[in-house]
Amino acid sequence: MKVLLLHNPHKQPAQAMAQRVATLMADKFVQVYIDNGEEPCDDSDLDLIIVLGGDGTIIRAARRYSRLGIPLLGVNMGTIGFLCNIKANQLEENIDRIINSDYLIEERMLLKVSLFRNDEHCGDFVATNEAAIKSSISRMIRFNMLVNNQHLSSFRGDGVIIATPTGSTAYSLSAGGPIIDADLKVLLVTPLASHFLSHRPMVLEASKTIQIEIVFGSQVLMCLDGQNSIDLQAGDRIEIAKSLLGLKMIKLDTIDFWSKINKRMGRIAEE
């Protein structure tokens, strides 16, 4: 068995936990690799990935390794941990279950984001939570939105968020979007400070493709999961659709989605 441990290299507790888990698994004849974000890791023939950190670390892991189609376990060493399944103090007691594949798999939807400029394809990107198109300064931007090449609306405002159900508890939630059950396969459209009161969050079936055409704006950015930013300009077209890839998340507990959401939201309120 070959396991990859990925952690935030800037957090000492995560580094120490990675070394501890690597030792425990090696004692059980498991081949362990550690990805500290600094050196390339041999990802051939991996069986599973354990991510030690918060949601941001899991998203980085998804962007890099989702193409492998192998299970990923999120261990919460952050503050909120919507994507994490267990806490750090529960990891050691569950190592045998992890090694023996005694767990369930829930597949999370990912986004495929494509950028076109002057009708030329400039690149494809993967997002776990969302793609947000917005201005980096306090200026209104204008863009057209189409669904399956059919004009939906012309927008003026701070921008728009296109999110997955997983991302419905992230940036979109802060912008007034609804929480969507992670088992659903849909696209969530959440306007950012729209100039038109009629523009409200929308939920679209995941087989559809959303096209966004930039009409006007100063210093417009496309931000993917709050981690990667791409400069946009007038005339650019962004196509957003459900990715053929999926994120396979390991589930060790039996807590349902909404119970977990209520618990996390309650903790946020307390803090």
C-alpha positions as CSV (number, residue, x, y, z in Angstrom):
1,M,0.0,0.0,0.0
2,K,1.3,3.5,-0.9
3,V,0.0,6.5,1.0
4,L,0.7,10.2,0.5
5,L,0.7,12.5,3.5
6,L,0.2,16.2,2.6
7,H,0.4,19.0,5.1
8,N,0.8,22.7,5.4
9,P,4.6,23.2,5.6
10,H,4.1,26.5,7.5
11,K,2.4,24.9,10.4
12,Q,4.6,23.1,12.8
13,P,1.8,20.9,14.4
14,A,0.9,19.6,10.9
15,Q,4.6,18.7,10.2
16,A,4.9,16.9,13.5
17,M,1.7,15.0,12.9
18,A,2.8,14.0,9.4
19,Q,6.0,12.5,10.9
20,R,4.1,10.7,13.6
21,V,1.6,9.2,11.2
22,A,4.3,8.2,8.7
23,T,6.1,6.3,11.5
24,L,2.9,4.5,12.6
25,M,2.1,3.5,9.0
26,A,5.6,2.4,8.3
27,D,5.4,0.1,11.3
28,K,2.4,-1.5,9.6
29,F,4.4,-2.0,6.3
30,V,2.7,0.9,4.5
31,Q,4.9,2.8,2.0
32,V,4.5,6.5,3.0
33,Y,5.5,9.6,1.1
34,I,5.3,13.1,2.5
35,D,4.4,16.1,0.3
36,N,5.5,19.3,2.2
37,G,4.8,21.5,-0.8
38,E,8.4,22.1,-1.5
39,E,9.6,19.1,-3.5
40,P,7.9,17.2,-6.3
41,C,6.3,13.9,-5.0
42,D,6.2,10.6,-6.9
43,D,2.4,10.2,-7.3
44,S,2.5,7.0,-9.3
45,D,0.6,4.0,-7.9
46,L,-0.7,6.0,-4.9
47,D,-3.6,4.2,-3.1
48,L,-4.8,7.2,-1.0
49,I,-4.0,10.6,0.3
50,I,-4.2,11.9,3.8
51,V,-4.3,15.7,4.1
52,L,-3.4,17.3,7.4
53,G,-4.7,20.8,7.6
54,G,-7.7,22.9,6.9
55,D,-10.0,23.4,3.9
56,G,-7.3,25.4,2.1
57,T,-4.8,22.6,2.3
58,I,-7.4,20.1,1.0
59,I,-8.3,22.3,-1.9
60,R,-4.6,22.5,-2.9
61,A,-4.4,18.7,-2.7
62,A,-7.5,18.4,-4.9
63,R,-6.1,20.7,-7.5
64,R,-2.9,18.7,-7.7
65,Y,-4.1,15.2,-7.2
66,S,-7.8,14.9,-8.2
67,R,-6.6,13.7,-11.7
68,L,-5.5,10.5,-10.0
69,G,-9.0,9.5,-9.0
70,I,-7.9,8.1,-5.6
71,P,-9.5,8.6,-2.2
72,L,-8.6,11.6,0.0
73,L,-9.0,11.9,3.8
74,G,-9.2,15.4,5.3
75,V,-7.9,15.7,8.8
76,N,-8.9,19.0,10.5
77,M,-6.0,20.9,11.9
78,G,-7.5,24.2,10.9
79,T,-10.4,26.2,12.4
80,I,-13.6,25.4,10.4
81,G,-12.9,22.3,8.3
82,F,-16.0,21.9,6.2
83,L,-14.1,19.4,4.0
84,C,-12.5,17.5,6.8
85,N,-13.9,14.2,8.1
86,I,-12.0,13.7,11.4
87,K,-10.1,15.8,13.9
88,A,-6.3,15.4,14.4
89,N,-6.8,13.6,17.7
90,Q,-8.9,10.9,16.0
91,L,-6.4,10.0,13.3
92,E,-4.2,7.5,15.2
93,E,-7.2,5.5,16.4
94,N,-8.5,5.2,12.9
95,I,-5.2,4.2,11.1
96,D,-6.2,0.5,10.9
97,R,-9.5,1.4,9.4
98,I,-7.8,3.6,6.8
99,I,-5.2,0.9,5.9
100,N,-8.0,-1.8,5.6
101,S,-10.2,0.5,3.5
102,D,-12.9,0.4,6.1
103,Y,-14.6,3.6,5.1
104,L,-17.2,5.0,2.7
105,I,-16.4,7.3,-0.3
106,E,-18.4,10.4,-1.1
107,E,-17.6,12.0,-4.5
108,R,-17.6,15.8,-4.6
109,M,-18.2,17.6,-7.8
110,L,-15.4,19.8,-9.3
111,L,-15.5,22.6,-11.8
112,K,-13.7,22.8,-15.2
113,V,-12.9,26.4,-16.0
114,S,-11.8,27.3,-19.5
115,L,-10.5,30.8,-20.6
116,F,-10.7,32.1,-24.1
117,R,-9.1,35.3,-25.4
118,N,-9.5,36.5,-29.0
119,D,-11.3,33.2,-29.6
120,E,-8.2,31.3,-28.7
121,H,-8.2,28.7,-25.9
122,C,-5.8,30.0,-23.2
123,G,-6.1,27.2,-20.7
124,D,-8.2,24.9,-18.5
125,F,-8.3,25.0,-14.7
126,V,-9.9,22.9,-11.9
127,A,-11.8,24.4,-9.0
128,T,-13.2,22.6,-5.9
129,N,-15.2,25.4,-4.4
130,E,-15.7,28.2,-6.9
131,A,-14.6,30.4,-9.7
132,A,-15.2,34.1,-8.9
133,I,-15.1,36.8,-11.5
134,K,-14.7,40.3,-9.9
135,S,-12.7,43.5,-9.9
136,S,-9.7,43.8,-7.7
137,I,-10.6,47.4,-7.0
138,S,-13.8,49.0,-5.9
139,R,-15.2,49.4,-9.4
140,M,-18.3,48.0,-11.1
141,I,-17.7,45.5,-13.9
142,R,-20.1,44.5,-16.7
143,F,-20.4,41.1,-18.2
144,N,-22.9,38.9,-20.1
145,M,-23.9,35.5,-18.9
146,L,-25.0,32.7,-21.2
147,V,-26.2,29.1,-20.4
148,N,-25.5,26.6,-23.1
149,N,-24.9,29.5,-25.5
150,Q,-28.3,31.0,-24.7
151,H,-28.2,34.6,-23.3
152,L,-29.3,34.6,-19.7
153,S,-28.6,38.1,-18.5
154,S,-26.4,41.2,-18.6
155,F,-24.8,41.9,-15.2
156,R,-23.4,45.0,-13.6
157,G,-21.9,44.9,-10.2
158,D,-18.9,43.6,-8.2
159,G,-18.9,40.3,-10.0
160,V,-20.3,36.8,-9.8
161,I,-19.4,33.5,-8.1
162,I,-20.0,30.1,-9.8
163,A,-19.8,27.5,-7.1
164,T,-20.1,23.7,-6.6
165,P,-22.3,22.3,-3.8
166,T,-19.0,22.0,-1.8
167,G,-18.3,25.6,-2.4
168,S,-21.8,26.7,-1.3
169,T,-20.4,26.8,2.3
170,A,-17.5,29.0,1.3
171,Y,-17.3,32.4,-0.5
172,S,-20.8,32.0,-2.0
173,L,-22.3,31.6,1.5
174,S,-20.7,34.9,2.6
175,A,-22.2,36.6,-0.4
176,G,-25.7,35.5,0.4
177,G,-25.9,32.2,-1.5
178,P,-27.7,29.1,-0.2
179,I,-26.2,26.0,1.3
180,I,-26.6,23.1,-1.1
181,D,-26.4,19.4,-0.1
182,A,-23.1,18.0,-1.1
183,D,-24.7,15.0,-2.8
184,L,-26.4,17.2,-5.4
185,K,-24.8,17.8,-8.8
186,V,-25.6,21.4,-9.6
187,L,-24.0,24.8,-10.4
188,L,-24.6,27.7,-8.1
189,V,-24.6,31.2,-9.4
190,T,-24.3,34.0,-6.8
191,P,-24.1,37.6,-7.9
192,L,-21.8,39.9,-6.0
193,A,-23.4,43.3,-5.2
194,S,-25.5,43.3,-8.3
195,H,-26.7,46.8,-9.6
196,F,-30.0,45.1,-10.4
197,L,-32.3,44.0,-7.6
198,S,-33.7,41.3,-9.8
199,H,-30.4,39.4,-9.9
200,R,-30.5,36.7,-7.2
201,P,-28.6,33.4,-6.6
202,M,-29.6,30.7,-9.1
203,V,-29.1,26.9,-9.1
204,L,-28.5,25.2,-12.5
205,E,-28.4,21.6,-13.4
206,A,-24.8,20.4,-13.6
207,S,-25.0,19.2,-17.2
208,K,-25.2,22.9,-18.4
209,T,-22.3,25.1,-19.3
210,I,-22.1,28.7,-18.1
211,Q,-20.4,31.3,-20.4
212,I,-19.3,34.6,-19.0
213,E,-18.2,37.4,-21.5
214,I,-16.4,40.3,-20.0
215,V,-17.8,43.6,-21.4
216,F,-16.1,46.2,-19.3
217,G,-14.1,46.5,-16.1
218,S,-10.9,47.7,-14.5
219,Q,-8.4,45.1,-13.1
220,V,-10.8,42.2,-13.5
221,L,-9.7,38.9,-12.0
222,M,-10.9,35.3,-12.0
223,C,-10.1,33.8,-8.6
224,L,-10.2,30.0,-8.3
225,D,-10.9,28.7,-4.8
226,G,-9.4,32.0,-3.4
227,Q,-5.9,30.6,-4.2
228,N,-5.2,31.2,-7.9
229,S,-5.9,34.5,-9.7
230,I,-5.9,35.1,-13.4
231,D,-6.1,38.6,-15.0
232,L,-9.0,39.2,-17.3
233,Q,-9.7,41.8,-19.9
234,A,-12.6,43.1,-22.0
235,G,-13.6,40.5,-24.6
236,D,-12.4,37.5,-22.6
237,R,-14.8,34.5,-22.4
238,I,-14.9,32.1,-19.5
239,E,-16.7,28.7,-19.7
240,I,-17.5,26.9,-16.5
241,A,-18.9,23.4,-16.4
242,K,-18.9,20.2,-14.3
243,S,-15.5,18.6,-14.5
244,L,-15.2,15.0,-15.7
245,L,-13.0,14.6,-12.6
246,G,-14.5,14.2,-9.2
247,L,-13.0,14.5,-5.7
248,K,-13.3,11.2,-3.8
249,M,-13.5,12.0,-0.1
250,I,-13.1,9.3,2.6
251,K,-15.9,9.2,5.1
252,L,-15.1,7.5,8.4
253,D,-18.0,8.8,10.5
254,T,-21.7,8.4,10.1
255,I,-22.6,12.0,10.6
256,D,-24.9,13.3,7.9
257,F,-24.2,16.4,5.9
258,W,-26.7,18.7,7.6
259,S,-25.7,17.6,11.1
260,K,-22.1,18.5,10.2
261,I,-23.1,21.8,8.7
262,N,-25.1,22.7,11.9
263,K,-22.1,21.8,14.0
264,R,-19.7,23.8,12.0
265,M,-22.0,26.8,11.8
266,G,-22.6,26.7,15.5
267,R,-18.9,26.7,16.2
268,I,-18.5,29.7,13.9
269,A,-21.1,31.6,15.9
270,E,-19.4,30.8,19.2
271,E,-16.0,32.0,17.9
